[in-house]
Amino acid sequence: MILLMFSVLMLVLVPYDAFSDTFRLVPINATPAYGDAWTCNPGFQKVNGRCQKVFLPRNAELISYASGWRCLPGYKRIGNRCEYYRVPTNATVNLWNSGWDCDYGYVNKDGYCQKVRVPRNGKLNSKGTDWVCQAGFYRSIGRCLPDNKPRNTQWSYIDQQWECQRGFFRSGNHCIQAPVPVNAMADQNEPLGYKCLRGYLWVAGQCVEFELPRNARFSFDGKSWECNHGFEKKLGRCVPIVVHTSKISNTLMTQSVACGKRDMKTVYGLCAGFYVIGVLQVCSDNPFVRGDVVYDSGVKSTVKGRWSKQGHLLAKDALGNRCDLQVD
């Protein structure tokens, strides 16, 4: 009789595992899981290797995580109890934090949901808890006043106000065109509103006449210079390419011309210690790349270089400064 009772007890505590064809120890009020794991049955939680019954207070429901229970909607957990709380008008129960949130267009004021008063020419913000002025108006002492748009301005959706266009700076309530320095010409496509004349380069805040080295020419846009065919740039000069390097260069040029698959890559990095970003033209059959970058000061420059490894290239700008760039 004792042996029979022991056998029945073993069958309860050590259920058969169909996955491993063995018996294993599973506590009472638990269910075997895959491998050696087991999970507590609903209404029980794991405590010190056993399945302990979950104490479920009034106005609560069982869950399979954390403490094993949570309060019903309309009740808030205080210690081990669920106490009723009042949901004000124009509010919705929040099931995640056992509380409530005011509806869109209302804001919590001392436990009540007060309607947001939107003035004329205003609108609710994205959360509905406050208001902002519509385009062309600015906020002032609870009102939206018209923002008289001066000439040469554009609307900033970030600052929610008018800002001067490129090439203009603010002076009082007007946008005045930036003064064009000597040896420069106005150009609204440039960040500063002007660019240096051809043959002049932007150096230290001014357009300085640049004397080309021997065997060199200005680039197409006139903002930089490059060496003639058969020469390469070294230390600000154009020196002849040695014979074997020239042969390699001619081969790469032939490949570049024959390359039918070109691609534009956005790059970023440092040139002469300054942050730059730009777009370079690459060819699958040519390790050399070239393109334009823009310094954080707004100055543009042509760069040329070659891939040093996957996604990384070494180049030089128009003045011969070293550039360490990566593909975005």
LINKADA-V243081 format. One record per residue. N is the residue number from 1. RES is the residue in one letter. PHI is phi as a letter, one per 20 degrees, with the letter a starting at -180 (999 if undefined). OMEGA is omega in degrees with one decimal (999 if undefined). D_LAST is the distance of its C-alpha to the last C-alpha in Angstrom with 2 decimals. Layout:
BEGIN
n=N res=RES phi=PHI omega=OMEGA d_last=D_LAST
n=N res=RES phi=PHI omega=OMEGA d_last=D_LAST
END
This chain:
BEGIN
n=1 res=M phi=999 omega=178.7 d_last=78.10
n=2 res=I phi=f omega=179.7 d_last=75.96
n=3 res=L phi=f omega=179.2 d_last=74.16
n=4 res=L phi=f omega=178.8 d_last=73.45
n=5 res=M phi=f omega=179.3 d_last=71.99
n=6 res=F phi=f omega=179.5 d_last=69.78
n=7 res=S phi=f omega=178.4 d_last=68.49
n=8 res=V phi=f omega=178.3 d_last=67.65
n=9 res=L phi=f omega=179.4 d_last=65.85
n=10 res=M phi=f omega=178.3 d_last=63.76
n=11 res=L phi=f omega=179.0 d_last=62.77
n=12 res=V phi=f omega=-175.0 d_last=61.55
n=13 res=L phi=e omega=-175.6 d_last=59.66
n=14 res=V phi=c omega=-178.3 d_last=58.43
n=15 res=P phi=f omega=-179.3 d_last=57.29
n=16 res=Y phi=f omega=179.2 d_last=56.66
n=17 res=D phi=d omega=-176.9 d_last=53.07
n=18 res=A phi=f omega=-177.6 d_last=52.73
n=19 res=F phi=f omega=-176.5 d_last=49.41
n=20 res=S phi=d omega=179.9 d_last=50.78
n=21 res=D phi=l omega=179.7 d_last=54.47
n=22 res=T phi=c omega=173.6 d_last=55.45
n=23 res=F phi=d omega=180.0 d_last=56.64
n=24 res=R phi=b omega=-175.6 d_last=54.64
n=25 res=L phi=e omega=177.1 d_last=55.28
n=26 res=V phi=c omega=-177.5 d_last=54.04
n=27 res=P phi=f omega=177.1 d_last=55.32
n=28 res=I phi=f omega=-179.7 d_last=57.40
n=29 res=N phi=m omega=177.5 d_last=55.63
n=30 res=A phi=c omega=179.6 d_last=52.59
n=31 res=T phi=c omega=179.2 d_last=51.22
n=32 res=P phi=f omega=174.8 d_last=49.94
n=33 res=A phi=d omega=-176.6 d_last=46.30
n=34 res=Y phi=f omega=-179.4 d_last=44.57
n=35 res=G phi=m omega=179.2 d_last=45.30
n=36 res=D phi=e omega=-175.2 d_last=47.05
n=37 res=A phi=e omega=174.6 d_last=45.60
n=38 res=W phi=b omega=-178.9 d_last=47.60
n=39 res=T phi=c omega=178.9 d_last=47.13
n=40 res=C phi=f omega=178.2 d_last=49.59
n=41 res=N phi=f omega=177.0 d_last=51.28
n=42 res=P phi=g omega=-177.8 d_last=50.74
n=43 res=G phi=n omega=178.6 d_last=52.50
n=44 res=F phi=c omega=177.3 d_last=51.97
n=45 res=Q phi=c omega=-174.7 d_last=49.30
n=46 res=K phi=f omega=178.2 d_last=48.69
n=47 res=V phi=c omega=177.8 d_last=50.43
n=48 res=N phi=l omega=174.8 d_last=51.20
n=49 res=G phi=m omega=178.1 d_last=51.05
n=50 res=R phi=c omega=177.8 d_last=53.27
n=51 res=C phi=d omega=-176.9 d_last=52.96
n=52 res=Q phi=e omega=-177.4 d_last=54.44
n=53 res=K phi=f omega=-179.9 d_last=55.48
n=54 res=V phi=e omega=175.0 d_last=53.34
n=55 res=F phi=f omega=-175.9 d_last=55.37
n=56 res=L phi=d omega=179.7 d_last=54.77
n=57 res=P phi=f omega=177.5 d_last=56.02
n=58 res=R phi=f omega=177.9 d_last=57.28
n=59 res=N phi=m omega=178.7 d_last=54.84
n=60 res=A phi=c omega=178.2 d_last=52.09
n=61 res=E phi=c omega=-178.5 d_last=50.51
n=62 res=L phi=f omega=172.4 d_last=49.28
n=63 res=I phi=c omega=-175.3 d_last=45.61
n=64 res=S phi=e omega=-178.4 d_last=44.14
n=65 res=Y phi=b omega=178.4 d_last=42.05
n=66 res=A phi=l omega=-175.4 d_last=42.50
n=67 res=S phi=f omega=178.2 d_last=46.19
n=68 res=G phi=n omega=177.8 d_last=47.13
n=69 res=W phi=b omega=177.1 d_last=48.09
n=70 res=R phi=b omega=-178.7 d_last=47.06
n=71 res=C phi=f omega=177.3 d_last=49.02
n=72 res=L phi=f omega=176.9 d_last=49.63
n=73 res=P phi=g omega=-177.7 d_last=48.24
n=74 res=G phi=n omega=178.9 d_last=50.33
n=75 res=Y phi=c omega=-177.4 d_last=50.93
n=76 res=K phi=c omega=-178.0 d_last=49.21
n=77 res=R phi=f omega=174.1 d_last=49.28
n=78 res=I phi=c omega=-174.6 d_last=51.36
n=79 res=G phi=m omega=178.2 d_last=52.00
n=80 res=N phi=d omega=-179.7 d_last=53.29
n=81 res=R phi=c omega=175.1 d_last=54.43
n=82 res=C phi=d omega=-177.5 d_last=53.15
n=83 res=E phi=d omega=-177.6 d_last=54.52
n=84 res=Y phi=f omega=174.5 d_last=54.52
n=85 res=Y phi=c omega=-176.1 d_last=52.68
n=86 res=R phi=e omega=175.4 d_last=53.04
n=87 res=V phi=e omega=-176.1 d_last=50.27
n=88 res=P phi=f omega=177.3 d_last=50.76
n=89 res=T phi=f omega=-179.5 d_last=50.92
n=90 res=N phi=m omega=177.4 d_last=47.62
n=91 res=A phi=c omega=-179.3 d_last=45.79
n=92 res=T phi=c omega=179.2 d_last=44.42
n=93 res=V phi=f omega=176.7 d_last=44.74
n=94 res=N phi=d omega=-175.6 d_last=41.57
n=95 res=L phi=f omega=-174.8 d_last=41.84
n=96 res=W phi=e omega=-176.6 d_last=39.13
n=97 res=N phi=d omega=178.5 d_last=40.63
n=98 res=S phi=l omega=179.3 d_last=44.27
n=99 res=G phi=b omega=179.3 d_last=44.42
n=100 res=W phi=b omega=178.6 d_last=43.94
n=101 res=D phi=c omega=176.7 d_last=41.60
n=102 res=C phi=f omega=178.7 d_last=42.69
n=103 res=D phi=f omega=178.8 d_last=42.00
n=104 res=Y phi=f omega=-179.1 d_last=39.60
n=105 res=G phi=n omega=178.9 d_last=41.18
n=106 res=Y phi=c omega=-178.0 d_last=43.08
n=107 res=V phi=c omega=-177.6 d_last=42.53
n=108 res=N phi=f omega=177.0 d_last=44.26
n=109 res=K phi=c omega=176.9 d_last=47.08
n=110 res=D phi=l omega=176.7 d_last=49.43
n=111 res=G phi=n omega=177.8 d_last=49.19
n=112 res=Y phi=c omega=178.9 d_last=49.51
n=113 res=C phi=e omega=-177.1 d_last=47.06
n=114 res=Q phi=e omega=-177.7 d_last=47.55
n=115 res=K phi=f omega=178.1 d_last=46.35
n=116 res=V phi=f omega=179.8 d_last=43.74
n=117 res=R phi=e omega=-178.1 d_last=45.53
n=118 res=V phi=e omega=-179.4 d_last=43.30
n=119 res=P phi=f omega=177.6 d_last=44.69
n=120 res=R phi=f omega=-178.2 d_last=44.97
n=121 res=N phi=m omega=175.7 d_last=41.74
n=122 res=G phi=d omega=178.5 d_last=39.82
n=123 res=K phi=b omega=178.6 d_last=38.10
n=124 res=L phi=f omega=175.7 d_last=37.14
n=125 res=N phi=f omega=-173.9 d_last=33.72
n=126 res=S phi=f omega=-179.5 d_last=31.52
n=127 res=K phi=e omega=180.0 d_last=33.39
n=128 res=G phi=m omega=-178.1 d_last=36.76
n=129 res=T phi=d omega=-179.2 d_last=37.87
n=130 res=D phi=b omega=-179.7 d_last=37.89
n=131 res=W phi=c omega=176.8 d_last=37.75
n=132 res=V phi=c omega=179.3 d_last=35.71
n=133 res=C phi=e omega=176.5 d_last=36.82
n=134 res=Q phi=f omega=-179.5 d_last=35.96
n=135 res=A phi=g omega=179.9 d_last=34.15
n=136 res=G phi=n omega=178.9 d_last=36.37
n=137 res=F phi=c omega=178.2 d_last=38.08
n=138 res=Y phi=c omega=-174.9 d_last=37.60
n=139 res=R phi=e omega=179.8 d_last=39.06
n=140 res=S phi=b omega=175.2 d_last=42.17
n=141 res=I phi=l omega=174.9 d_last=44.85
n=142 res=G phi=m omega=179.2 d_last=44.39
n=143 res=R phi=c omega=174.4 d_last=44.17
n=144 res=C phi=d omega=-177.9 d_last=41.75
n=145 res=L phi=e omega=-180.0 d_last=42.82
n=146 res=P phi=f omega=178.0 d_last=41.81
n=147 res=D phi=e omega=-177.2 d_last=39.23
n=148 res=N phi=f omega=-175.0 d_last=40.64
n=149 res=K phi=f omega=175.4 d_last=37.78
n=150 res=P phi=f omega=178.3 d_last=38.18
n=151 res=R phi=f omega=177.2 d_last=37.18
n=152 res=N phi=m omega=177.9 d_last=33.69
n=153 res=T phi=c omega=175.2 d_last=32.02
n=154 res=Q phi=b omega=-176.1 d_last=29.57
n=155 res=W phi=e omega=177.4 d_last=29.32
n=156 res=S phi=e omega=179.8 d_last=26.71
n=157 res=Y phi=f omega=177.8 d_last=26.13
n=158 res=I phi=e omega=-178.8 d_last=24.62
n=159 res=D phi=e omega=-179.3 d_last=27.64
n=160 res=Q phi=l omega=177.0 d_last=30.05
n=161 res=Q phi=a omega=179.3 d_last=31.69
n=162 res=W phi=f omega=175.5 d_last=31.77
n=163 res=E phi=c omega=-178.5 d_last=29.70
n=164 res=C phi=f omega=177.8 d_last=30.13
n=165 res=Q phi=f omega=179.3 d_last=28.24
n=166 res=R phi=f omega=-179.3 d_last=26.06
n=167 res=G phi=n omega=178.8 d_last=28.45
n=168 res=F phi=c omega=176.9 d_last=30.97
n=169 res=F phi=c omega=-174.0 d_last=31.78
n=170 res=R phi=e omega=175.1 d_last=34.05
n=171 res=S phi=c omega=-173.9 d_last=37.65
n=172 res=G phi=m omega=177.0 d_last=39.77
n=173 res=N phi=d omega=-178.6 d_last=39.47
n=174 res=H phi=c omega=174.5 d_last=38.38
n=175 res=C phi=d omega=-175.6 d_last=35.26
n=176 res=I phi=d omega=-179.9 d_last=36.18
n=177 res=Q phi=f omega=180.0 d_last=34.38
n=178 res=A phi=f omega=179.8 d_last=32.81
n=179 res=P phi=f omega=179.8 d_last=35.15
n=180 res=V phi=e omega=-177.9 d_last=34.21
n=181 res=P phi=f omega=178.4 d_last=34.64
n=182 res=V phi=f omega=178.7 d_last=36.74
n=183 res=N phi=m omega=177.7 d_last=35.38
n=184 res=A phi=c omega=179.1 d_last=32.85
n=185 res=M phi=c omega=-179.6 d_last=32.93
n=186 res=A phi=f omega=178.0 d_last=31.91
n=187 res=D phi=b omega=-176.4 d_last=28.78
n=188 res=Q phi=f omega=178.2 d_last=27.59
n=189 res=N phi=e omega=179.5 d_last=24.23
n=190 res=E phi=e omega=-179.4 d_last=23.44
n=191 res=P phi=g omega=-178.0 d_last=22.31
n=192 res=L phi=e omega=179.9 d_last=25.59
n=193 res=G phi=n omega=178.4 d_last=27.70
n=194 res=Y phi=b omega=177.3 d_last=28.68
n=195 res=K phi=b omega=-179.8 d_last=27.67
n=196 res=C phi=f omega=175.4 d_last=29.55
n=197 res=L phi=f omega=179.3 d_last=31.99
n=198 res=R phi=f omega=-177.2 d_last=31.40
n=199 res=G phi=n omega=177.9 d_last=32.32
n=200 res=Y phi=c omega=-180.0 d_last=31.28
n=201 res=L phi=c omega=-179.8 d_last=28.13
n=202 res=W phi=f omega=-178.1 d_last=26.94
n=203 res=V phi=c omega=175.3 d_last=28.00
n=204 res=A phi=l omega=174.0 d_last=28.89
n=205 res=G phi=n omega=178.3 d_last=29.25
n=206 res=Q phi=b omega=179.4 d_last=31.32
n=207 res=C phi=e omega=-175.3 d_last=31.42
n=208 res=V phi=d omega=177.7 d_last=32.91
n=209 res=E phi=f omega=-175.5 d_last=34.49
n=210 res=F phi=d omega=178.6 d_last=32.82
n=211 res=E phi=e omega=-177.7 d_last=35.02
n=212 res=L phi=f omega=172.3 d_last=33.42
n=213 res=P phi=f omega=176.3 d_last=34.00
n=214 res=R phi=f omega=177.6 d_last=36.16
n=215 res=N phi=m omega=179.1 d_last=34.67
n=216 res=A phi=c omega=178.6 d_last=31.75
n=217 res=R phi=b omega=176.3 d_last=30.94
n=218 res=F phi=f omega=177.0 d_last=28.93
n=219 res=S phi=f omega=-175.3 d_last=25.80
n=220 res=F phi=g omega=-178.0 d_last=26.16
n=221 res=D phi=e omega=177.4 d_last=25.17
n=222 res=G phi=m omega=-177.6 d_last=27.28
n=223 res=K phi=e omega=-179.4 d_last=24.74
n=224 res=S phi=b omega=178.3 d_last=24.43
n=225 res=W phi=c omega=-179.5 d_last=26.37
n=226 res=E phi=b omega=-178.2 d_last=26.12
n=227 res=C phi=f omega=175.7 d_last=28.67
n=228 res=N phi=f omega=179.5 d_last=30.98
n=229 res=H phi=f omega=-178.1 d_last=30.98
n=230 res=G phi=n omega=179.2 d_last=32.34
n=231 res=F phi=c omega=177.0 d_last=31.07
n=232 res=E phi=c omega=-175.4 d_last=28.02
n=233 res=K phi=e omega=176.2 d_last=26.93
n=234 res=K phi=b omega=177.2 d_last=28.11
n=235 res=L phi=l omega=176.3 d_last=28.86
n=236 res=G phi=m omega=178.9 d_last=28.95
n=237 res=R phi=c omega=174.9 d_last=31.27
n=238 res=C phi=d omega=-178.2 d_last=31.35
n=239 res=V phi=d omega=-179.0 d_last=33.01
n=240 res=P phi=f omega=175.0 d_last=34.16
n=241 res=I phi=f omega=179.2 d_last=32.10
n=242 res=V phi=f omega=-170.1 d_last=34.26
n=243 res=V phi=g omega=-175.3 d_last=35.70
n=244 res=H phi=f omega=176.8 d_last=33.71
n=245 res=T phi=f omega=179.5 d_last=30.40
n=246 res=S phi=f omega=178.8 d_last=31.56
n=247 res=K phi=f omega=178.8 d_last=32.28
n=248 res=I phi=f omega=-179.6 d_last=28.84
n=249 res=S phi=f omega=179.0 d_last=27.34
n=250 res=N phi=f omega=178.3 d_last=29.71
n=251 res=T phi=f omega=-179.8 d_last=28.75
n=252 res=L phi=f omega=177.8 d_last=25.02
n=253 res=M phi=f omega=177.4 d_last=25.94
n=254 res=T phi=f omega=178.0 d_last=28.10
n=255 res=Q phi=f omega=-177.9 d_last=25.40
n=256 res=S phi=f omega=179.1 d_last=23.00
n=257 res=V phi=f omega=-177.6 d_last=25.80
n=258 res=A phi=f omega=-176.4 d_last=26.64
n=259 res=C phi=f omega=178.5 d_last=23.14
n=260 res=G phi=e omega=-177.7 d_last=23.21
n=261 res=K phi=d omega=178.5 d_last=19.73
n=262 res=R phi=d omega=-179.2 d_last=17.17
n=263 res=D phi=b omega=177.7 d_last=13.63
n=264 res=M phi=d omega=-178.0 d_last=11.29
n=265 res=K phi=d omega=173.6 d_last=7.64
n=266 res=T phi=e omega=-177.2 d_last=5.60
n=267 res=V phi=c omega=174.9 d_last=5.28
n=268 res=Y phi=b omega=179.7 d_last=6.66
n=269 res=G phi=q omega=-176.4 d_last=9.60
n=270 res=L phi=c omega=170.8 d_last=13.37
n=271 res=C phi=c omega=-179.0 d_last=15.97
n=272 res=A phi=l omega=178.0 d_last=19.52
n=273 res=G phi=n omega=-179.9 d_last=18.61
n=274 res=F phi=d omega=-178.7 d_last=17.17
n=275 res=Y phi=f omega=178.9 d_last=13.78
n=276 res=V phi=c omega=173.8 d_last=12.08
n=277 res=I phi=b omega=-177.5 d_last=9.39
n=278 res=G phi=a omega=-178.9 d_last=9.85
n=279 res=V phi=c omega=-178.7 d_last=9.86
n=280 res=L phi=d omega=177.3 d_last=11.23
n=281 res=Q phi=e omega=-178.5 d_last=13.67
n=282 res=V phi=c omega=178.1 d_last=13.86
n=283 res=C phi=c omega=-175.4 d_last=16.88
n=284 res=S phi=f omega=-178.0 d_last=17.54
n=285 res=D phi=d omega=-174.4 d_last=20.72
n=286 res=N phi=c omega=-179.4 d_last=19.62
n=287 res=P phi=f omega=-178.8 d_last=17.75
n=288 res=F phi=e omega=179.9 d_last=17.72
n=289 res=V phi=c omega=176.6 d_last=15.13
n=290 res=R phi=b omega=-179.8 d_last=15.71
n=291 res=G phi=r omega=-177.6 d_last=14.71
n=292 res=D phi=c omega=174.3 d_last=14.81
n=293 res=V phi=c omega=178.9 d_last=13.19
n=294 res=V phi=c omega=176.6 d_last=14.73
n=295 res=Y phi=f omega=179.5 d_last=16.06
n=296 res=D phi=f omega=176.3 d_last=16.55
n=297 res=S phi=e omega=-179.2 d_last=20.12
n=298 res=G phi=n omega=-178.8 d_last=19.37
n=299 res=V phi=f omega=178.3 d_last=20.23
n=300 res=K phi=e omega=178.6 d_last=18.55
n=301 res=S phi=b omega=174.1 d_last=18.59
n=302 res=T phi=e omega=176.9 d_last=18.15
n=303 res=V phi=c omega=175.8 d_last=16.42
n=304 res=K phi=c omega=179.8 d_last=17.22
n=305 res=G phi=a omega=-178.8 d_last=16.53
n=306 res=R phi=b omega=178.8 d_last=16.09
n=307 res=W phi=f omega=173.9 d_last=14.21
n=308 res=S phi=e omega=174.9 d_last=15.61
n=309 res=K phi=a omega=-176.7 d_last=14.34
n=310 res=Q phi=g omega=176.7 d_last=12.04
n=311 res=G phi=m omega=-176.6 d_last=8.33
n=312 res=H phi=c omega=179.7 d_last=9.84
n=313 res=L phi=b omega=176.4 d_last=11.92
n=314 res=L phi=d omega=-176.1 d_last=14.75
n=315 res=A phi=b omega=176.1 d_last=15.87
n=316 res=K phi=c omega=178.3 d_last=18.38
n=317 res=D phi=e omega=-174.7 d_last=18.71
n=318 res=A phi=f omega=-179.5 d_last=21.86
n=319 res=L phi=e omega=177.9 d_last=23.99
n=320 res=G phi=n omega=178.2 d_last=23.16
n=321 res=N phi=f omega=-179.7 d_last=21.11
n=322 res=R phi=f omega=178.5 d_last=18.90
n=323 res=C phi=c omega=177.6 d_last=15.10
n=324 res=D phi=d omega=-169.5 d_last=12.95
n=325 res=L phi=d omega=177.2 d_last=9.30
n=326 res=Q phi=c omega=178.0 d_last=6.31
n=327 res=V phi=f omega=179.8 d_last=3.80
n=328 res=D phi=f omega=999 d_last=0.00
END
